[in-house]
């Protein structure tokens, strides 16, 4: 059997031969078709087709075109407005001010203290140094201490305080004229238990801020652990109250010039000895490198504070050479406290020789080295020993 014949492919007529296929019109593009569909949908939503006349269709078309035009124009102007805004200059904010410092160098010692402590008045207190007065209380807190002979070879201290306010100080003893010369430049009040006739007369004549125990007994007390006259003590609670009552609330003074500590890597003055009077009263100092201080001893043992037991350790030790003698009574000491003389400054493990000068009783000391340059001290406690000659000073590396 023969396979079925395939049907012949349809043949083009003459009219169909080589006729180009129609190109799609713009309305046939997908985007246009979609837009028309949306348009018709909007018409159907707002106007039911069966109730809409041709005029209404045209009206709707116009509204839609108008809305589109307004939206386009509005968008354009909004865009122009925000893109053409004037650029505002950016002002740099000032850097925040650093906080005010809460401390400042003490006017008396040069160490950093709270600002309000620097407004306190300076107070001088006469403290005894006889063997019966040892160990004393409050010396470790003093900013500046002057050491000299009272009488009979027994030394006595003038201790000056400002920021420190110890609550137990003593034994407190009587005043001498030369202590007044060292007190006056600091515009300080003086706490004491009486004094020599000359000292008491000069306290009145010089207008010194007087805190004598005999006139202000409420600010002092006698302790039972020691016998008179080595048992008078006070504290800064009572001293401050007494000074306020008397109006001694400030001090105007020029202090010793201070510098930054610079410990010497190879100390040249480690061991100091001053021949102030005799063995029981002559001070000895040992340099302590870790603290950059001089640890004080006397009578062959450490000089300590009574309550804390800590050894007295000034940052600066000064030896002033002043002419020494006796008053007309042949008993009380006399020092030539004005003019000039030799001096030795021990600090940072070294010694500097120089000269002290003091124009008059109320003038502050000025210190200079052998070249005439000002001598400055480390911040901290400064202990000044007054000696009769340069041979009384010895030191070892």
C-alpha positions, 0 to 999 in steps of 0.5 A: 500500500502506498503512503498517503499523499501530503497535502500541498502547502497553501499557495499565495495568490498574486495579491498576497505575493511579496506584500510586506507585513503591517507595522504595529502602530504606537497604540499597539505598544504594551505601555500605551495599551496599559495606559489606555486600560488605566484611562478606561478604568478611571472612566468606568470608576467615575462615570458608568459607561452606559450613562456617559455622553461623549461630552462628559468623556471629553470633560473627564479627559480634560480634568485628568490632563489638567491634574497631571499638568498641575502635578508636573508643574508643582513638582518642578517648582518644588524641585527648583525651590529646594535645589536653589535654596541659598547655602547657609554658612556653617559656623564652627562651634567654639571649642569647649572651655577647659574646666577651671582648675580645682587646685593651684600652687600654695602661696606658702609651700608651692604644693598644689592645694584647693583654691579655697585653702589658698585664701586662708591666713598664715598662722605662726605657732611657737613650738618647744624643742626641749627633751621634755617637749618631744615628740612634738605634734603638728610640726610635720604639717607646717609649711615653713619652719624656722629653728633657732636657740631660745636660751640655754642652748635649747632650740625652739621652732616658729612653725608657719601654717596656711593650707594645713590644719592639724588638730593637735599642735604643741607643746606651745611656748613663749615668743622671742624678738627674732621670731617676729622678724621671720613672722612679719614678712608672712603677715601671719598671726602668732600663737604663743604662751607669753614671751620675753619682755622685749618680745611682748613689747614688740608684738604690741609696737609692731601691730602683730596679730596676737593670739597670746594664750594668756589673753585667749585661754579658750583657744588652748588647753593643758594636757595631763600627759605632760607637766607644765610648762611643756603641756600647752596644746591647741588645734586649728578648729579653735585657732581658726575661730579665734582668728575670725573673732579678731578679724585675722582672716587673710594674709598678704605676703611674698612667699619664697620663690618655688621651682619644679623638683629635679632630683639629682641622679647622683646626689652630692649631699646625702648626709647633713649635720648642723651644729646649732647648739649641742648634741641634744639639739643639733639636727642631722638629715639623711637624703631619701631619694624615693621621696626626694626629701631629707629625713630629720633626726636629733639627739641620735634618733629620728625626729618624729611626730607624736601621734603618727610616729612618722619621721619629719621629712622636709623637701628643702633644708636651708642653713642661714648664717647669722650673727648670734649673741646674748641680750643685755640680761645675759640669758636670752638670745639675739640674732642679727636678722637683717642685712645679708649673710651666707646660706646653704640650700639642700634639695634634690640631693644637692647643695647650693651655696649662696647669700641671703638678704633682708632689708628690714624686719618686715621685708621678706628674705631674698636668696641668690646663688654665688652668681647672683641668680635667684635661688628657688626652692622645691614645693613642700615643707621648707626647714630653715636652721639659723647658725652662727657661722659657716663652719657649723654646716657639714655634709657628705655625698 
